Amino acid sequence: MSKLKITYSKSVIGYAKDQKETVASLGLHKLKHSVIKPDNPSIRGMIFKVKHLVSVEEVSDEVTE
């Protein structure tokens, strides 16, 4: 199963509260902070909601272990 590296690239200031909560629920706290999450429909949905605030790249399982 592949994984996604999600990087917080643009501030949530001025955006709706639900978008701020989505960024926080992804585990992103500060700008340029990255997290690795499993590639599944729920994570993809959260990314889609805040796609203008984050950048996403696929990473292989070997890199994450």
PDB file with SEQRES, HELIX, SHEET and CRYST1 records, atoms N, CA, C and O in Angstrom:
SEQRES   1 A   65  MET SER LYS LEU LYS ILE THR TYR SER LYS SER VAL ILE          
SEQRES   2 A   65  GLY TYR ALA LYS ASP GLN LYS GLU THR VAL ALA SER LEU          
SEQRES   3 A   65  GLY LEU HIS LYS LEU LYS HIS SER VAL ILE LYS PRO ASP          
SEQRES   4 A   65  ASN PRO SER ILE ARG GLY MET ILE PHE LYS VAL LYS HIS          
SEQRES   5 A   65  LEU VAL SER VAL GLU GLU VAL SER ASP GLU VAL THR GLU          
HELIX    1 AA1 LYS A   17  SER A   25  1                                   9    
HELIX    2 AA2 PRO A   41  LYS A   49  1                                   9    
HELIX    3 AA3 ASP A   61  THR A   64  1                                   4    
SHEET    1 AA1 3 SER A  34  PRO A  38  0                                        
SHEET    2 AA1 3 LYS A   3  TYR A   8 -1                                        
SHEET    3 AA1 3 VAL A  54  VAL A  59 -1                                        
CRYST1    1.000    1.000    1.000  90.00  90.00  90.00 P 1           1          
ATOM      1  N   MET A   1       0.851  -1.189   0.000  1.00  0.00           N  
ATOM      2  CA  MET A   1       0.000   0.000   0.000  1.00  0.00           C  
ATOM      3  C   MET A   1       0.886   1.237   0.000  1.00  0.00           C  
ATOM      4  O   MET A   1       1.846   1.323   0.765  1.00  0.00           O  
ATOM      5  N   SER A   2       0.563   2.178  -0.848  1.00  0.00           N  
ATOM      6  CA  SER A   2       1.385   3.378  -0.943  1.00  0.00           C  
ATOM      7  C   SER A   2       1.025   4.368   0.159  1.00  0.00           C  
ATOM      8  O   SER A   2      -0.012   4.259   0.814  1.00  0.00           O  
ATOM      9  N   LYS A   3       1.899   5.315   0.334  1.00  0.00           N  
ATOM     10  CA  LYS A   3       1.698   6.348   1.348  1.00  0.00           C  
ATOM     11  C   LYS A   3       1.832   7.714   0.691  1.00  0.00           C  
ATOM     12  O   LYS A   3       2.386   7.844  -0.401  1.00  0.00           O  
ATOM     13  N   LEU A   4       1.318   8.721   1.369  1.00  0.00           N  
ATOM     14  CA  LEU A   4       1.350  10.082   0.860  1.00  0.00           C  
ATOM     15  C   LEU A   4       2.130  10.973   1.815  1.00  0.00           C  
ATOM     16  O   LEU A   4       1.944  10.906   3.030  1.00  0.00           O  
ATOM     17  N   LYS A   5       2.994  11.797   1.268  1.00  0.00           N  
ATOM     18  CA  LYS A   5       3.694  12.803   2.063  1.00  0.00           C  
ATOM     19  C   LYS A   5       2.943  14.114   1.842  1.00  0.00           C  
ATOM     20  O   LYS A   5       2.881  14.624   0.724  1.00  0.00           O  
ATOM     21  N   ILE A   6       2.380  14.646   2.911  1.00  0.00           N  
ATOM     22  CA  ILE A   6       1.570  15.864   2.842  1.00  0.00           C  
ATOM     23  C   ILE A   6       2.349  16.980   3.523  1.00  0.00           C  
ATOM     24  O   ILE A   6       2.746  16.855   4.682  1.00  0.00           O  
ATOM     25  N   THR A   7       2.563  18.073   2.794  1.00  0.00           N  
ATOM     26  CA  THR A   7       3.317  19.206   3.316  1.00  0.00           C  
ATOM     27  C   THR A   7       2.405  20.421   3.401  1.00  0.00           C  
ATOM     28  O   THR A   7       1.724  20.774   2.438  1.00  0.00           O  
ATOM     29  N   TYR A   8       2.403  21.051   4.566  1.00  0.00           N  
ATOM     30  CA  TYR A   8       1.611  22.255   4.815  1.00  0.00           C  
ATOM     31  C   TYR A   8       2.327  23.425   4.150  1.00  0.00           C  
ATOM     32  O   TYR A   8       3.401  23.828   4.596  1.00  0.00           O  
ATOM     33  N   SER A   9       1.737  23.980   3.076  1.00  0.00           N  
ATOM     34  CA  SER A   9       2.462  24.969   2.288  1.00  0.00           C  
ATOM     35  C   SER A   9       1.869  26.373   2.296  1.00  0.00           C  
ATOM     36  O   SER A   9       2.555  27.321   1.912  1.00  0.00           O  
ATOM     37  N   LYS A  10       0.614  26.537   2.721  1.00  0.00           N  
ATOM     38  CA  LYS A  10       0.007  27.866   2.750  1.00  0.00           C  
ATOM     39  C   LYS A  10      -0.833  28.018   4.015  1.00  0.00           C  
ATOM     40  O   LYS A  10      -1.538  27.091   4.411  1.00  0.00           O  
ATOM     41  N   SER A  11      -0.757  29.176   4.641  1.00  0.00           N  
ATOM     42  CA  SER A  11      -1.438  29.428   5.903  1.00  0.00           C  
ATOM     43  C   SER A  11      -2.957  29.352   5.772  1.00  0.00           C  
ATOM     44  O   SER A  11      -3.524  29.679   4.729  1.00  0.00           O  
ATOM     45  N   VAL A  12      -3.604  28.912   6.858  1.00  0.00           N  
ATOM     46  CA  VAL A  12      -5.071  28.822   6.881  1.00  0.00           C  
ATOM     47  C   VAL A  12      -5.726  30.130   7.298  1.00  0.00           C  
ATOM     48  O   VAL A  12      -6.953  30.214   7.348  1.00  0.00           O  
ATOM     49  N   ILE A  13      -4.936  31.145   7.596  1.00  0.00           N  
ATOM     50  CA  ILE A  13      -5.496  32.433   8.013  1.00  0.00           C  
ATOM     51  C   ILE A  13      -6.400  32.966   6.897  1.00  0.00           C  
ATOM     52  O   ILE A  13      -5.990  33.057   5.740  1.00  0.00           O  
ATOM     53  N   GLY A  14      -7.618  33.312   7.261  1.00  0.00           N  
ATOM     54  CA  GLY A  14      -8.569  33.846   6.297  1.00  0.00           C  
ATOM     55  C   GLY A  14      -9.438  32.785   5.642  1.00  0.00           C  
ATOM     56  O   GLY A  14     -10.307  33.119   4.837  1.00  0.00           O  
ATOM     57  N   TYR A  15      -9.225  31.511   5.966  1.00  0.00           N  
ATOM     58  CA  TYR A  15     -10.034  30.437   5.400  1.00  0.00           C  
ATOM     59  C   TYR A  15     -11.044  29.956   6.435  1.00  0.00           C  
ATOM     60  O   TYR A  15     -10.938  30.280   7.617  1.00  0.00           O  
ATOM     61  N   ALA A  16     -12.008  29.190   5.984  1.00  0.00           N  
ATOM     62  CA  ALA A  16     -13.096  28.723   6.840  1.00  0.00           C  
ATOM     63  C   ALA A  16     -12.594  27.823   7.972  1.00  0.00           C  
ATOM     64  O   ALA A  16     -11.552  27.176   7.862  1.00  0.00           O  
ATOM     65  N   LYS A  17     -13.359  27.801   9.056  1.00  0.00           N  
ATOM     66  CA  LYS A  17     -12.990  27.023  10.239  1.00  0.00           C  
ATOM     67  C   LYS A  17     -12.862  25.540   9.921  1.00  0.00           C  
ATOM     68  O   LYS A  17     -11.971  24.876  10.450  1.00  0.00           O  
ATOM     69  N   ASP A  18     -13.734  25.006   9.065  1.00  0.00           N  
ATOM     70  CA  ASP A  18     -13.654  23.585   8.753  1.00  0.00           C  
ATOM     71  C   ASP A  18     -12.373  23.242   8.004  1.00  0.00           C  
ATOM     72  O   ASP A  18     -11.865  22.129   8.135  1.00  0.00           O  
ATOM     73  N   GLN A  19     -11.843  24.175   7.225  1.00  0.00           N  
ATOM     74  CA  GLN A  19     -10.573  23.930   6.545  1.00  0.00           C  
ATOM     75  C   GLN A  19      -9.419  23.960   7.547  1.00  0.00           C  
ATOM     76  O   GLN A  19      -8.480  23.172   7.433  1.00  0.00           O  
ATOM     77  N   LYS A  20      -9.483  24.853   8.516  1.00  0.00           N  
ATOM     78  CA  LYS A  20      -8.464  24.901   9.569  1.00  0.00           C  
ATOM     79  C   LYS A  20      -8.465  23.592  10.348  1.00  0.00           C  
ATOM     80  O   LYS A  20      -7.406  23.048  10.662  1.00  0.00           O  
ATOM     81  N   GLU A  21      -9.660  23.089  10.657  1.00  0.00           N  
ATOM     82  CA  GLU A  21      -9.776  21.832  11.396  1.00  0.00           C  
ATOM     83  C   GLU A  21      -9.284  20.647  10.571  1.00  0.00           C  
ATOM     84  O   GLU A  21      -8.711  19.706  11.121  1.00  0.00           O  
ATOM     85  N   THR A  22      -9.498  20.683   9.272  1.00  0.00           N  
ATOM     86  CA  THR A  22      -9.024  19.599   8.405  1.00  0.00           C  
ATOM     87  C   THR A  22      -7.509  19.556   8.373  1.00  0.00           C  
ATOM     88  O   THR A  22      -6.920  18.477   8.442  1.00  0.00           O  
ATOM     89  N   VAL A  23      -6.862  20.720   8.269  1.00  0.00           N  
ATOM     90  CA  VAL A  23      -5.397  20.781   8.292  1.00  0.00           C  
ATOM     91  C   VAL A  23      -4.883  20.236   9.620  1.00  0.00           C  
ATOM     92  O   VAL A  23      -3.913  19.478   9.645  1.00  0.00           O  
ATOM     93  N   ALA A  24      -5.520  20.612  10.715  1.00  0.00           N  
ATOM     94  CA  ALA A  24      -5.099  20.123  12.031  1.00  0.00           C  
ATOM     95  C   ALA A  24      -5.314  18.615  12.154  1.00  0.00           C  
ATOM     96  O   ALA A  24      -4.480  17.920  12.735  1.00  0.00           O  
ATOM     97  N   SER A  25      -6.412  18.105  11.619  1.00  0.00           N  
ATOM     98  CA  SER A  25      -6.689  16.674  11.726  1.00  0.00           C  
ATOM     99  C   SER A  25      -5.737  15.840  10.867  1.00  0.00           C  
ATOM    100  O   SER A  25      -5.559  14.648  11.117  1.00  0.00           O  
ATOM    101  N   LEU A  26      -5.136  16.455   9.871  1.00  0.00           N  
ATOM    102  CA  LEU A  26      -4.094  15.769   9.097  1.00  0.00           C  
ATOM    103  C   LEU A  26      -2.785  15.692   9.879  1.00  0.00           C  
ATOM    104  O   LEU A  26      -1.862  14.979   9.487  1.00  0.00           O  
ATOM    105  N   GLY A  27      -2.710  16.432  10.988  1.00  0.00           N  
ATOM    106  CA  GLY A  27      -1.510  16.407  11.817  1.00  0.00           C  
ATOM    107  C   GLY A  27      -0.508  17.482  11.461  1.00  0.00           C  
ATOM    108  O   GLY A  27       0.660  17.401  11.841  1.00  0.00           O  
ATOM    109  N   LEU A  28      -0.962  18.492  10.729  1.00  0.00           N  
ATOM    110  CA  LEU A  28      -0.075  19.579  10.300  1.00  0.00           C  
ATOM    111  C   LEU A  28      -0.211  20.750  11.269  1.00  0.00           C  
ATOM    112  O   LEU A  28      -1.321  21.187  11.572  1.00  0.00           O  
ATOM    113  N   HIS A  29       0.931  21.258  11.756  1.00  0.00           N  
ATOM    114  CA  HIS A  29       0.904  22.315  12.767  1.00  0.00           C  
ATOM    115  C   HIS A  29       1.528  23.618  12.304  1.00  0.00           C  
ATOM    116  O   HIS A  29       0.952  24.685  12.517  1.00  0.00           O  
ATOM    117  N   LYS A  30       2.683  23.553  11.679  1.00  0.00           N  
ATOM    118  CA  LYS A  30       3.385  24.757  11.231  1.00  0.00           C  
ATOM    119  C   LYS A  30       3.617  24.685   9.730  1.00  0.00           C  
ATOM    120  O   LYS A  30       3.621  23.601   9.148  1.00  0.00           O  
ATOM    121  N   LEU A  31       3.808  25.835   9.110  1.00  0.00           N  
ATOM    122  CA  LEU A  31       4.124  25.859   7.690  1.00  0.00           C  
ATOM    123  C   LEU A  31       5.391  25.055   7.424  1.00  0.00           C  
ATOM    124  O   LEU A  31       6.309  25.031   8.244  1.00  0.00           O  
ATOM    125  N   LYS A  32       5.429  24.413   6.294  1.00  0.00           N  
ATOM    126  CA  LYS A  32       6.542  23.559   5.839  1.00  0.00           C  
ATOM    127  C   LYS A  32       6.640  22.251   6.617  1.00  0.00           C  
ATOM    128  O   LYS A  32       7.579  21.484   6.404  1.00  0.00           O  
ATOM    129  N   HIS A  33       5.685  21.976   7.522  1.00  0.00           N  
ATOM    130  CA  HIS A  33       5.667  20.719   8.271  1.00  0.00           C  
ATOM    131  C   HIS A  33       5.107  19.627   7.356  1.00  0.00           C  
ATOM    132  O   HIS A  33       4.140  19.857   6.631  1.00  0.00           O  
ATOM    133  N   SER A  34       5.712  18.449   7.391  1.00  0.00           N  
ATOM    134  CA  SER A  34       5.265  17.328   6.565  1.00  0.00           C  
ATOM    135  C   SER A  34       4.887  16.142   7.434  1.00  0.00           C  
ATOM    136  O   SER A  34       5.469  15.918   8.496  1.00  0.00           O  
ATOM    137  N   VAL A  35       3.902  15.386   6.965  1.00  0.00           N  
ATOM    138  CA  VAL A  35       3.504  14.144   7.609  1.00  0.00           C  
ATOM    139  C   VAL A  35       3.336  13.081   6.525  1.00  0.00           C  
ATOM    140  O   VAL A  35       3.093  13.397   5.361  1.00  0.00           O  
ATOM    141  N   ILE A  36       3.468  11.835   6.921  1.00  0.00           N  
ATOM    142  CA  ILE A  36       3.253  10.731   5.993  1.00  0.00           C  
ATOM    143  C   ILE A  36       2.013   9.980   6.464  1.00  0.00           C  
ATOM    144  O   ILE A  36       1.933   9.534   7.609  1.00  0.00           O  
ATOM    145  N   LYS A  37       1.056   9.850   5.562  1.00  0.00           N  
ATOM    146  CA  LYS A  37      -0.219   9.202   5.877  1.00  0.00           C  
ATOM    147  C   LYS A  37      -0.477   8.089   4.866  1.00  0.00           C  
ATOM    148  O   LYS A  37       0.037   8.136   3.748  1.00  0.00           O  
ATOM    149  N   PRO A  38      -1.272   7.087   5.253  1.00  0.00           N  
ATOM    150  CA  PRO A  38      -1.625   6.030   4.294  1.00  0.00           C  
ATOM    151  C   PRO A  38      -2.518   6.593   3.191  1.00  0.00           C  
ATOM    152  O   PRO A  38      -3.274   7.539   3.408  1.00  0.00           O  
ATOM    153  N   ASP A  39      -2.419   6.006   2.027  1.00  0.00           N  
ATOM    154  CA  ASP A  39      -3.236   6.438   0.893  1.00  0.00           C  
ATOM    155  C   ASP A  39      -4.561   5.689   0.946  1.00  0.00           C  
ATOM    156  O   ASP A  39      -4.651   4.540   0.514  1.00  0.00           O  
ATOM    157  N   ASN A  40      -5.587   6.347   1.480  1.00  0.00           N  
ATOM    158  CA  ASN A  40      -6.916   5.749   1.540  1.00  0.00           C  
ATOM    159  C   ASN A  40      -7.962   6.828   1.241  1.00  0.00           C  
ATOM    160  O   ASN A  40      -7.638   8.016   1.255  1.00  0.00           O  
ATOM    161  N   PRO A  41      -9.198   6.436   0.973  1.00  0.00           N  
ATOM    162  CA  PRO A  41     -10.212   7.420   0.577  1.00  0.00           C  
ATOM    163  C   PRO A  41     -10.457   8.535   1.591  1.00  0.00           C  
ATOM    164  O   PRO A  41     -10.717   9.669   1.187  1.00  0.00           O  
ATOM    165  N   SER A  42     -10.383   8.258   2.883  1.00  0.00           N  
ATOM    166  CA  SER A  42     -10.657   9.308   3.866  1.00  0.00           C  
ATOM    167  C   SER A  42      -9.552  10.367   3.858  1.00  0.00           C  
ATOM    168  O   SER A  42      -9.841  11.561   3.943  1.00  0.00           O  
ATOM    169  N   ILE A  43      -8.299   9.943   3.758  1.00  0.00           N  
ATOM    170  CA  ILE A  43      -7.186  10.893   3.680  1.00  0.00           C  
ATOM    171  C   ILE A  43      -7.264  11.673   2.371  1.00  0.00           C  
ATOM    172  O   ILE A  43      -7.047  12.885   2.356  1.00  0.00           O  
ATOM    173  N   ARG A  44      -7.573  10.982   1.271  1.00  0.00           N  
ATOM    174  CA  ARG A  44      -7.719  11.665  -0.027  1.00  0.00           C  
ATOM    175  C   ARG A  44      -8.814  12.726   0.035  1.00  0.00           C  
ATOM    176  O   ARG A  44      -8.663  13.801  -0.546  1.00  0.00           O  
ATOM    177  N   GLY A  45      -9.910  12.440   0.728  1.00  0.00           N  
ATOM    178  CA  GLY A  45     -10.995  13.412   0.865  1.00  0.00           C  
ATOM    179  C   GLY A  45     -10.567  14.639   1.645  1.00  0.00           C  
ATOM    180  O   GLY A  45     -10.922  15.763   1.290  1.00  0.00           O  
ATOM    181  N   MET A  46      -9.799  14.425   2.717  1.00  0.00           N  
ATOM    182  CA  MET A  46      -9.313  15.563   3.504  1.00  0.00           C  
ATOM    183  C   MET A  46      -8.340  16.395   2.673  1.00  0.00           C  
ATOM    184  O   MET A  46      -8.373  17.625   2.722  1.00  0.00           O  
ATOM    185  N   ILE A  47      -7.476  15.728   1.912  1.00  0.00           N  
ATOM    186  CA  ILE A  47      -6.533  16.451   1.052  1.00  0.00           C  
ATOM    187  C   ILE A  47      -7.289  17.265   0.013  1.00  0.00           C  
ATOM    188  O   ILE A  47      -6.938  18.415  -0.251  1.00  0.00           O  
ATOM    189  N   PHE A  48      -8.331  16.675  -0.583  1.00  0.00           N  
ATOM    190  CA  PHE A  48      -9.106  17.392  -1.594  1.00  0.00           C  
ATOM    191  C   PHE A  48      -9.730  18.653  -1.028  1.00  0.00           C  
ATOM    192  O   PHE A  48      -9.814  19.669  -1.718  1.00  0.00           O  
ATOM    193  N   LYS A  49     -10.168  18.598   0.222  1.00  0.00           N  
ATOM    194  CA  LYS A  49     -10.814  19.750   0.850  1.00  0.00           C  
ATOM    195  C   LYS A  49      -9.842  20.914   1.040  1.00  0.00           C  
ATOM    196  O   LYS A  49     -10.244  22.075   0.965  1.00  0.00           O  
ATOM    197  N   VAL A  50      -8.564  20.607   1.286  1.00  0.00           N  
ATOM    198  CA  VAL A  50      -7.575  21.664   1.547  1.00  0.00           C  
ATOM    199  C   VAL A  50      -6.437  21.630   0.518  1.00  0.00           C  
ATOM    200  O   VAL A  50      -5.300  21.984   0.833  1.00  0.00           O  
ATOM    201  N   LYS A  51      -6.748  21.203  -0.709  1.00  0.00           N  
ATOM    202  CA  LYS A  51      -5.714  21.047  -1.739  1.00  0.00           C  
ATOM    203  C   LYS A  51      -4.997  22.348  -2.069  1.00  0.00           C  
ATOM    204  O   LYS A  51      -3.872  22.317  -2.568  1.00  0.00           O  
ATOM    205  N   HIS A  52      -5.618  23.484  -1.805  1.00  0.00           N  
ATOM    206  CA  HIS A  52      -4.995  24.775  -2.065  1.00  0.00           C  
ATOM    207  C   HIS A  52      -4.030  25.182  -0.941  1.00  0.00           C  
ATOM    208  O   HIS A  52      -3.302  26.164  -1.080  1.00  0.00           O  
ATOM    209  N   LEU A  53      -4.021  24.433   0.171  1.00  0.00           N  
ATOM    210  CA  LEU A  53      -3.168  24.756   1.314  1.00  0.00           C  
ATOM    211  C   LEU A  53      -2.014  23.774   1.510  1.00  0.00           C  
ATOM    212  O   LEU A  53      -1.081  24.062   2.260  1.00  0.00           O  
ATOM    213  N   VAL A  54      -2.066  22.630   0.851  1.00  0.00           N  
ATOM    214  CA  VAL A  54      -1.046  21.594   1.043  1.00  0.00           C  
ATOM    215  C   VAL A  54      -0.489  21.144  -0.302  1.00  0.00           C  
ATOM    216  O   VAL A  54      -1.098  21.355  -1.351  1.00  0.00           O  
ATOM    217  N   SER A  55       0.685  20.518  -0.246  1.00  0.00           N  
ATOM    218  CA  SER A  55       1.219  19.840  -1.429  1.00  0.00           C  
ATOM    219  C   SER A  55       1.372  18.369  -1.070  1.00  0.00           C  
ATOM    220  O   SER A  55       1.663  18.024   0.076  1.00  0.00           O  
ATOM    221  N   VAL A  56       1.174  17.512  -2.057  1.00  0.00           N  
ATOM    222  CA  VAL A  56       1.130  16.077  -1.815  1.00  0.00           C  
ATOM    223  C   VAL A  56       2.038  15.366  -2.802  1.00  0.00           C  
ATOM    224  O   VAL A  56       2.083  15.707  -3.984  1.00  0.00           O  
ATOM    225  N   GLU A  57       2.768  14.364  -2.297  1.00  0.00           N  
ATOM    226  CA  GLU A  57       3.546  13.503  -3.176  1.00  0.00           C  
ATOM    227  C   GLU A  57       3.467  12.078  -2.659  1.00  0.00           C  
ATOM    228  O   GLU A  57       3.366  11.843  -1.454  1.00  0.00           O  
ATOM    229  N   GLU A  58       3.515  11.133  -3.582  1.00  0.00           N  
ATOM    230  CA  GLU A  58       3.487   9.734  -3.190  1.00  0.00           C  
ATOM    231  C   GLU A  58       4.886   9.284  -2.813  1.00  0.00           C  
ATOM    232  O   GLU A  58       5.864   9.673  -3.451  1.00  0.00           O  
ATOM    233  N   VAL A  59       4.979   8.465  -1.776  1.00  0.00           N  
ATOM    234  CA  VAL A  59       6.256   7.899  -1.367  1.00  0.00           C  
ATOM    235  C   VAL A  59       6.099   6.393  -1.281  1.00  0.00           C  
ATOM    236  O   VAL A  59       5.011   5.887  -1.006  1.00  0.00           O  
ATOM    237  N   SER A  60       7.178   5.688  -1.516  1.00  0.00           N  
ATOM    238  CA  SER A  60       7.131   4.229  -1.452  1.00  0.00           C  
ATOM    239  C   SER A  60       7.195   3.757  -0.015  1.00  0.00           C  
ATOM    240  O   SER A  60       7.617   4.507   0.866  1.00  0.00           O  
ATOM    241  N   ASP A  61       6.785   2.530   0.233  1.00  0.00           N  
ATOM    242  CA  ASP A  61       6.775   1.970   1.586  1.00  0.00           C  
ATOM    243  C   ASP A  61       8.186   1.814   2.137  1.00  0.00           C  
ATOM    244  O   ASP A  61       8.376   1.920   3.348  1.00  0.00           O  
ATOM    245  N   GLU A  62       9.179   1.567   1.293  1.00  0.00           N  
ATOM    246  CA  GLU A  62      10.543   1.379   1.770  1.00  0.00           C  
ATOM    247  C   GLU A  62      11.111   2.650   2.417  1.00  0.00           C  
ATOM    248  O   GLU A  62      11.879   2.571   3.376  1.00  0.00           O  
ATOM    249  N   VAL A  63      10.733   3.804   1.895  1.00  0.00           N  
ATOM    250  CA  VAL A  63      11.244   5.081   2.412  1.00  0.00           C  
ATOM    251  C   VAL A  63      10.685   5.356   3.802  1.00  0.00           C  
ATOM    252  O   VAL A  63      11.384   5.926   4.640  1.00  0.00           O  
ATOM    253  N   THR A  64       9.449   4.967   4.062  1.00  0.00           N  
ATOM    254  CA  THR A  64       8.787   5.319   5.312  1.00  0.00           C  
ATOM    255  C   THR A  64       9.182   4.407   6.483  1.00  0.00           C  
ATOM    256  O   THR A  64       8.949   4.759   7.639  1.00  0.00           O  
ATOM    257  N   GLU A  65       9.767   3.261   6.202  1.00  0.00           N  
ATOM    258  CA  GLU A  65      10.091   2.331   7.292  1.00  0.00           C  
ATOM    259  C   GLU A  65      11.441   2.574   7.902  1.00  0.00           C  
ATOM    260  O   GLU A  65      11.837   1.864   8.827  1.00  0.00           O  
TER     261      GLU A  65                                                      
END                                                                             
